[in-house]
Amino acid sequence: MSGKGLIVEMEGISRFFGEREVIRNCTMHLPEGSIYGFLGPNGAGKTTVMKILTGLLKQSSGHAKVLGLDVSTHRDEMLGQVGSLIEVPIFFEHLSAKENLQIHLAYMDKDDNNVMEFLEMVGLEQTGSQAVSTFSLGMRQRLAIARAVIHKPKLLILDEPINGLDPLAIREMRALFKRFVNEYGMSILISSHIISELEQVADIIGIIVNGSIIREMHMTEIRAKFPNGLEEYFFEVTSGGTEIA
Ligand SMILES: Nc1ncnc2c1ncn2[C@@H]1O[C@H](COP(=O)(O)OP(=O)(O)OP(=O)(O)O)[C@@H](O)[C@H]1O
């Protein structure tokens, strides 16, 4: 999985916190127009990798490119083309969804004539002057996603975006992600520890265990080789079973 058209290209990334090597020699390849499911148990290192890719943390060693730009040396240029939702989103609680998006665009020095388009896209167009403080978790998450994509980034990075959402909200999110790819030409990196969620949305799966991305494989290949699907593949890979690449 290498060559042209890679939106994320990470080689040999490691990160220490003190003496502890939390990310070890990680490699990631995200082809343009794909949804990359970043799968791993809690504490495996998904958030840390995503923070490195968005310049929130520096790697201890290795190289990472996003949209062909080195994240260490071209961070600002890269971030203009990336949308992300990594930490719990912070909003102006007393303001409406629309006002929150307008403030965000003003901060980014962009015009705000497409705010309604994005509110409609995430199903918040009816919220009017309702303060964000009254929103459900699902509504907050959808607003955070609208904010992450309103500048039409080429890459969207989402850390556990469906955590805490109910089944209907999860289904809506899934449809939204596919729309971002099909209608807006985005590529998406999405992390989760929920196998079934990524199985339904991802084109490629990268498995991370104990700080190492141990395998990347297309879902089509996983389905062909593992009749029982991603769960079977995941346990095969993480238990150090037979060679399958
Ligand atoms: N700032 C930090 N200082 C020290 N250790 C950290 C720091 N940030 C993360 N870690 C450790 O690095 C490891 C990986 O954490 P990370 O949050 O990247 O995992 P994760 O796969 O995103 O897990 P989760 O799904 O629970 O968020 C964990 O053991 C965590 O305790």
The ligand as an ORCA input file, in Angstrom:
! r2SCAN-3c Opt
* xyz 0 1
  N       0.409     13.220     27.614
  C       0.651     11.947     27.958
  N       1.558     11.635     28.886
  C       1.833     10.349     29.226
  N       1.220      9.284     28.672
  C       0.289      9.531     27.732
  C      -0.050     10.867     27.308
  N      -1.002     10.795     26.343
  C      -1.248      9.473     26.184
  N      -0.476      8.726     26.995
  C      -0.469      7.252     27.086
  O      -0.263      6.745     25.782
  C      -1.018      5.555     25.564
  C      -1.838      5.712     24.328
  O      -2.867      6.644     24.573
  P      -3.908      7.108     23.449
  O      -4.848      8.059     24.086
  O      -3.176      7.538     22.245
  O      -4.659      5.725     23.137
  P      -6.011      5.471     22.379
  O      -5.802      4.295     21.499
  O      -6.481      6.715     21.729
  O      -6.963      5.049     23.553
  P      -8.437      5.539     23.917
  O      -9.324      4.832     22.956
  O      -8.574      5.043     25.336
  O      -8.443      7.020     23.815
  C      -1.828      5.332     26.811
  O      -1.193      4.370     27.603
  C      -1.820      6.679     27.492
  O      -1.895      6.521     28.885
*
